[in-house]
Amino acid sequence: MNWKRLNYLKRLNYLNRLAILWNRLLDRLAAGGRMWRRLALALAVLTVAAALYYPIGMIWVHAIDDNLAFGPQQSDIAAGQSLAVARAAALIDREVNQHRWVANDPFFLPGAALDNMPNFQQGVIAAIARFAFELVDQIGRTRGSSQTDPDLQEAAGLLQYSGTKWVFDLSTSLAPTATSEAQYRKARKALLTYNARLAAGKAVFERRSDNLLATLDRIALGLGSASAVIEKQIARHGDSLIDRKADDLFYNVKGQAYGYAVLLDALAVDFAKVVEERDLGSVWREMQTSLHILATLDPLIVANGAPDGLIIPNHLAAEGFYLLRARTQLREITNILLK
């Protein structure tokens, strides 16, 4: 192009076109900049949300409920029903439905990052399961040769179901499976049905001293087993600075103790005649005091130091002390019932 030969109007028109093209380019760059700024902002928001998802979700879900006054009272149940059975059903409802069962949460849910709460929940269910077996074998039937109660048998079986089963269990099958909470809800329903049949006079709850003896023996065995596990954990990791399994065991035993404490409070009402006739009131209260202390232990950090350590305490040893004390007091009660 020969610039000198262009007249003034042509020059002006040419410059105007260049200005238009330049403005369009600036507009496109500005639009692209806004897009990139929006993408950067969205990425920042997602990053912050991902960083906060687990900690905030864990705080939201976390609940270790060791309220010893929990559960229905005698005035809340119908005549003929068992207060212990009513409280067992209420405990299942609270842990599965109200607080939400977290022991089987998959990795993409915040509950999967918790360890104390799921161990506590599984301890509670373990205590109820042991009690349910005694209902099937002793309390829920007239004599050892009589037929077992179908509702109690179903509940006892369902409560043995693993607490870590989610919708899928890839270790056994690709097909969906029954979740832990679904099985526990069925067990709760069976316990409620049994209690309703008690009120209607269509089921058995034998309030004999030998049945109470057998139940306390089974609970004592459970506490003894827990003390053995505590002893092994102390021997294996005692005097170490960090023991990641100590808090899991601590809260599992705490959950068992809490479940037993709630159930034994109710059994004292169910077997009030036996407690009064055998003069068990004083030793029963002492046993419950030990269980209550055990069930409400709540250290900020669970340490498994040397039993005689000066700086690092041993919370498992402290828990084991009250556990064995409660077990000894249970044995004192059963010895009285044997006489």
C-alpha positions as CSV (number, residue, x, y, z in Angstrom):
1,M,0.0,0.0,0.0
2,N,1.3,3.4,-0.9
3,W,0.3,5.5,2.0
4,K,1.3,8.8,0.4
5,R,-1.1,8.3,-2.5
6,L,-4.2,7.8,-0.2
7,N,-6.3,10.8,0.2
8,Y,-7.4,12.1,3.6
9,L,-10.8,10.3,3.7
10,K,-9.4,7.0,2.8
11,R,-6.8,7.4,5.5
12,L,-9.5,8.2,8.0
13,N,-11.6,5.2,7.0
14,Y,-8.6,2.9,7.3
15,L,-7.7,4.2,10.7
16,N,-11.3,3.8,11.8
17,R,-11.4,0.1,10.8
18,L,-8.2,-0.5,12.7
19,A,-9.7,1.1,15.8
20,I,-12.8,-1.1,15.5
21,L,-10.7,-4.2,15.2
22,W,-8.6,-3.2,18.1
23,N,-11.7,-2.5,20.3
24,R,-13.1,-5.9,19.4
25,L,-9.8,-7.6,20.4
26,L,-9.9,-5.7,23.7
27,D,-13.5,-6.8,24.3
28,R,-12.7,-10.4,23.7
29,L,-9.6,-10.3,25.9
30,A,-11.7,-8.6,28.6
31,A,-14.4,-11.3,28.3
32,G,-11.8,-14.0,28.4
33,G,-10.3,-12.4,31.5
34,R,-13.6,-12.4,33.2
35,M,-14.0,-16.1,32.4
36,W,-10.6,-17.0,33.8
37,R,-11.3,-14.9,36.9
38,R,-14.6,-16.8,37.4
39,L,-12.8,-20.1,36.9
40,A,-10.1,-19.1,39.3
41,L,-12.7,-18.0,41.9
42,A,-14.7,-21.2,41.5
43,L,-11.5,-23.3,41.9
44,A,-10.6,-21.4,45.1
45,V,-14.1,-21.9,46.5
46,L,-14.0,-25.6,45.7
47,T,-10.6,-25.9,47.3
48,V,-11.7,-24.2,50.5
49,A,-14.9,-26.3,50.6
50,A,-12.9,-29.5,50.2
51,A,-10.5,-28.4,52.9
52,L,-13.4,-27.7,55.3
53,Y,-15.6,-30.6,54.3
54,Y,-14.1,-33.3,56.5
55,P,-13.3,-31.2,59.7
56,I,-16.7,-29.4,59.7
57,G,-18.5,-32.6,58.8
58,M,-16.7,-34.5,61.5
59,I,-17.6,-31.9,64.1
60,W,-21.2,-31.9,62.9
61,V,-21.6,-35.7,63.0
62,H,-19.5,-36.5,66.1
63,A,-21.5,-37.5,69.2
64,I,-20.4,-39.7,72.1
65,D,-23.5,-39.7,74.2
66,D,-22.8,-41.1,77.7
67,N,-25.9,-39.6,79.3
68,L,-26.7,-42.1,82.2
69,A,-30.2,-40.7,82.6
70,F,-31.1,-41.7,79.1
71,G,-34.0,-43.9,78.2
72,P,-37.6,-44.6,79.2
73,Q,-38.6,-44.7,82.9
74,Q,-40.9,-47.3,84.5
75,S,-43.8,-44.9,84.2
76,D,-43.2,-44.8,80.4
77,I,-43.8,-48.5,79.8
78,A,-47.0,-50.6,80.0
79,A,-47.6,-53.0,82.8
80,G,-45.9,-56.3,82.4
81,Q,-43.2,-54.9,80.0
82,S,-39.5,-55.0,80.7
83,L,-37.7,-51.6,81.3
84,A,-34.4,-53.2,80.3
85,V,-35.8,-54.3,76.9
86,A,-37.4,-50.8,76.4
87,R,-34.0,-49.1,77.1
88,A,-32.1,-51.5,74.8
89,A,-34.5,-50.6,72.0
90,A,-34.1,-46.9,72.8
91,L,-30.3,-47.1,72.8
92,I,-30.4,-48.7,69.3
93,D,-32.8,-46.0,68.1
94,R,-30.5,-43.2,69.5
95,E,-27.3,-44.5,68.0
96,V,-28.7,-45.6,64.6
97,N,-31.4,-43.1,63.9
98,Q,-30.8,-40.0,66.0
99,H,-27.0,-39.7,66.1
100,R,-26.5,-41.7,62.9
101,W,-24.4,-44.8,62.6
102,V,-20.9,-43.9,61.4
103,A,-18.9,-47.1,61.8
104,N,-19.7,-48.1,58.2
105,D,-19.4,-44.7,56.6
106,P,-17.5,-44.9,53.2
107,F,-14.4,-42.8,52.6
108,F,-16.3,-40.0,51.0
109,L,-18.4,-39.2,54.1
110,P,-16.9,-37.2,57.0
111,G,-17.9,-39.9,59.5
112,A,-15.3,-42.2,58.0
113,A,-12.5,-40.0,59.4
114,L,-13.9,-40.5,63.0
115,D,-12.6,-43.3,65.2
116,N,-13.8,-42.6,68.8
117,M,-17.5,-42.3,68.0
118,P,-17.8,-45.5,65.9
119,N,-15.9,-47.5,68.5
120,F,-18.2,-46.2,71.2
121,Q,-21.3,-47.0,69.2
122,Q,-20.1,-50.6,68.5
123,G,-19.4,-51.0,72.2
124,V,-22.9,-50.0,73.0
125,I,-24.3,-52.5,70.5
126,A,-22.0,-55.2,71.9
127,A,-23.5,-54.7,75.4
128,I,-27.0,-54.9,74.0
129,A,-26.2,-58.0,72.0
130,R,-24.8,-59.8,75.1
131,F,-28.0,-58.9,77.0
132,A,-30.1,-60.1,74.1
133,F,-28.5,-63.5,74.2
134,E,-29.4,-63.8,77.9
135,L,-33.0,-62.9,77.0
136,V,-33.1,-65.7,74.5
137,D,-31.4,-68.3,76.7
138,Q,-32.9,-67.5,80.1
139,I,-35.2,-64.6,80.8
140,G,-37.4,-64.9,77.7
141,R,-38.4,-68.5,78.3
142,T,-40.0,-70.4,81.2
143,R,-37.3,-73.1,81.5
144,G,-34.3,-74.3,79.6
145,S,-36.4,-76.9,77.8
146,S,-39.1,-74.5,76.7
147,Q,-39.3,-72.9,73.2
148,T,-37.2,-69.7,72.6
149,D,-39.1,-66.5,71.8
150,P,-39.0,-65.8,68.0
151,D,-38.7,-62.1,68.4
152,L,-35.8,-62.3,70.9
153,Q,-34.1,-64.9,68.8
154,E,-34.3,-62.6,65.7
155,A,-33.0,-59.6,67.7
156,A,-30.1,-61.5,69.2
157,G,-29.0,-62.7,65.8
158,L,-29.3,-59.3,64.1
159,L,-27.3,-57.6,66.8
160,Q,-24.4,-59.9,66.0
161,Y,-24.2,-58.4,62.6
162,S,-21.0,-56.5,61.8
163,G,-21.2,-52.8,62.5
164,T,-19.0,-51.9,59.5
165,K,-21.2,-53.1,56.7
166,W,-22.2,-50.5,54.1
167,V,-24.4,-50.8,51.1
168,F,-21.6,-52.6,49.2
169,D,-19.2,-55.2,50.6
170,L,-16.7,-55.7,47.8
171,S,-14.8,-58.3,49.8
172,T,-17.8,-60.8,49.4
173,S,-19.9,-59.6,46.4
174,L,-20.5,-56.9,43.9
175,A,-24.2,-56.9,44.7
176,P,-25.7,-54.6,47.4
177,T,-25.9,-56.0,50.9
178,A,-27.7,-55.3,54.1
179,T,-26.2,-52.4,56.0
180,S,-25.4,-52.5,59.7
181,E,-28.0,-49.9,60.6
182,A,-30.7,-51.8,58.6
183,Q,-30.1,-54.9,60.6
184,Y,-30.0,-53.0,63.9
185,R,-33.3,-51.3,63.1
186,K,-34.8,-54.8,62.5
187,A,-33.5,-55.9,65.9
188,R,-35.0,-52.8,67.6
189,K,-38.3,-53.6,66.0
190,A,-38.2,-57.2,67.2
191,L,-37.4,-56.0,70.8
192,L,-40.4,-53.6,70.7
193,T,-42.6,-56.3,69.4
194,Y,-41.5,-58.6,72.2
195,N,-42.2,-55.9,74.8
196,A,-45.7,-55.3,73.3
197,R,-46.4,-59.0,73.5
198,L,-45.3,-59.0,77.1
199,A,-47.9,-56.3,77.9
200,A,-50.5,-58.4,76.1
201,G,-49.5,-61.5,78.2
202,K,-48.3,-63.3,75.0
203,A,-44.6,-63.5,75.9
204,V,-42.5,-64.5,78.9
205,F,-40.1,-62.5,81.0
206,E,-39.1,-64.6,83.9
207,R,-38.1,-62.4,86.9
208,R,-36.4,-65.3,88.8
209,S,-33.2,-64.9,90.8
210,D,-31.4,-67.6,88.7
211,N,-32.2,-65.7,85.5
212,L,-30.7,-62.5,87.1
213,L,-27.7,-64.5,88.2
214,A,-27.1,-65.9,84.7
215,T,-27.5,-62.4,83.1
216,L,-25.0,-60.8,85.6
217,D,-22.6,-63.7,84.9
218,R,-22.7,-63.0,81.2
219,I,-22.1,-59.3,81.7
220,A,-19.2,-60.1,84.0
221,L,-17.7,-62.3,81.3
222,G,-18.0,-59.5,78.9
223,L,-16.1,-57.1,81.3
224,G,-13.5,-59.8,81.9
225,S,-12.9,-60.2,78.2
226,A,-12.5,-56.4,77.8
227,S,-10.0,-56.3,80.7
228,A,-7.9,-58.9,78.9
229,V,-7.8,-56.8,75.7
230,I,-6.8,-53.8,77.7
231,E,-4.0,-55.7,79.4
232,K,-2.6,-56.9,76.1
233,Q,-2.7,-53.3,74.6
234,I,-0.9,-51.9,77.6
235,A,1.8,-54.6,77.4
236,R,2.2,-54.2,73.7
237,H,2.4,-50.4,73.5
238,G,2.9,-49.2,77.1
239,D,5.5,-46.5,77.6
240,S,5.2,-45.5,74.0
241,L,4.7,-41.9,73.0
242,I,2.0,-42.5,70.5
243,D,-0.5,-45.5,70.4
244,R,-3.1,-45.0,67.7
245,K,-5.1,-48.0,68.8
246,A,-5.4,-46.9,72.4
247,D,-8.3,-44.5,71.9
248,D,-10.1,-47.0,69.7
249,L,-10.0,-49.6,72.5
250,F,-10.7,-47.0,75.2
251,Y,-13.9,-45.8,73.6
252,N,-15.1,-49.3,72.7
253,V,-14.8,-50.4,76.3
254,K,-16.4,-47.1,77.4
255,G,-19.4,-47.9,75.0
256,Q,-19.8,-51.4,76.5
257,A,-19.6,-50.0,80.0
258,Y,-22.2,-47.4,79.2
259,G,-24.6,-49.9,77.6
260,Y,-24.3,-52.2,80.6
261,A,-24.8,-49.3,83.0
262,V,-28.0,-48.2,81.3
263,L,-29.3,-51.8,81.1
264,L,-28.4,-52.7,84.7
265,D,-30.1,-49.6,86.0
266,A,-33.2,-51.0,84.3
267,L,-32.7,-54.6,85.4
268,A,-32.7,-53.4,89.0
269,V,-36.3,-52.2,88.3
270,D,-37.3,-55.4,86.4
271,F,-35.9,-57.6,89.2
272,A,-36.9,-55.2,92.1
273,K,-38.4,-58.1,94.0
274,V,-35.3,-60.2,93.8
275,V,-33.1,-57.2,94.7
276,E,-35.2,-56.5,97.7
277,E,-35.6,-60.1,98.9
278,R,-31.8,-60.8,98.6
279,D,-30.8,-57.4,100.1
280,L,-28.8,-56.5,97.1
281,G,-29.5,-52.7,97.2
282,S,-26.2,-51.6,98.7
283,V,-23.8,-53.8,96.6
284,W,-25.8,-53.1,93.5
285,R,-25.4,-49.3,94.0
286,E,-21.7,-49.7,94.5
287,M,-21.4,-51.7,91.3
288,Q,-23.4,-49.1,89.4
289,T,-21.2,-46.3,90.8
290,S,-18.1,-48.1,89.4
291,L,-19.8,-48.6,86.0
292,H,-21.0,-45.0,85.9
293,I,-17.5,-43.7,86.5
294,L,-16.2,-46.1,83.8
295,A,-18.9,-45.0,81.3
296,T,-18.2,-41.3,81.7
297,L,-14.4,-41.2,81.6
298,D,-13.6,-38.6,79.0
299,P,-9.9,-37.7,78.6
300,L,-8.9,-35.0,76.1
301,I,-6.3,-37.3,74.6
302,V,-6.1,-41.1,75.3
303,A,-2.6,-41.9,76.3
304,N,-1.1,-45.4,76.8
305,G,2.0,-44.5,78.7
306,A,3.8,-46.6,81.4
307,P,1.5,-47.6,84.2
308,D,3.9,-45.9,86.6
309,G,4.8,-43.0,84.2
310,L,5.3,-39.5,85.6
311,I,4.6,-37.4,82.5
312,I,2.6,-39.6,80.1
313,P,-0.5,-41.1,81.9
314,N,-2.1,-44.5,81.0
315,H,-5.8,-44.0,80.5
316,L,-6.3,-47.7,79.6
317,A,-5.0,-48.7,83.0
318,A,-7.4,-46.2,84.7
319,E,-10.3,-47.6,82.7
320,G,-9.2,-51.1,83.5
321,F,-9.2,-50.4,87.2
322,Y,-12.9,-49.3,87.2
323,L,-13.8,-52.2,84.8
324,L,-12.3,-54.8,87.1
325,R,-13.9,-53.1,90.2
326,A,-17.3,-53.3,88.5
327,R,-16.7,-56.9,87.5
328,T,-15.7,-57.8,91.1
329,Q,-18.8,-56.2,92.4
330,L,-20.9,-58.1,89.9
331,R,-19.3,-61.3,91.2
332,E,-20.3,-60.3,94.8
333,I,-23.9,-60.0,93.7
334,T,-23.9,-63.3,91.9
335,N,-22.3,-64.9,95.0
336,I,-25.2,-63.6,97.1
337,L,-27.7,-65.0,94.6
338,L,-26.0,-68.4,94.8
339,K,-26.7,-68.7,98.5
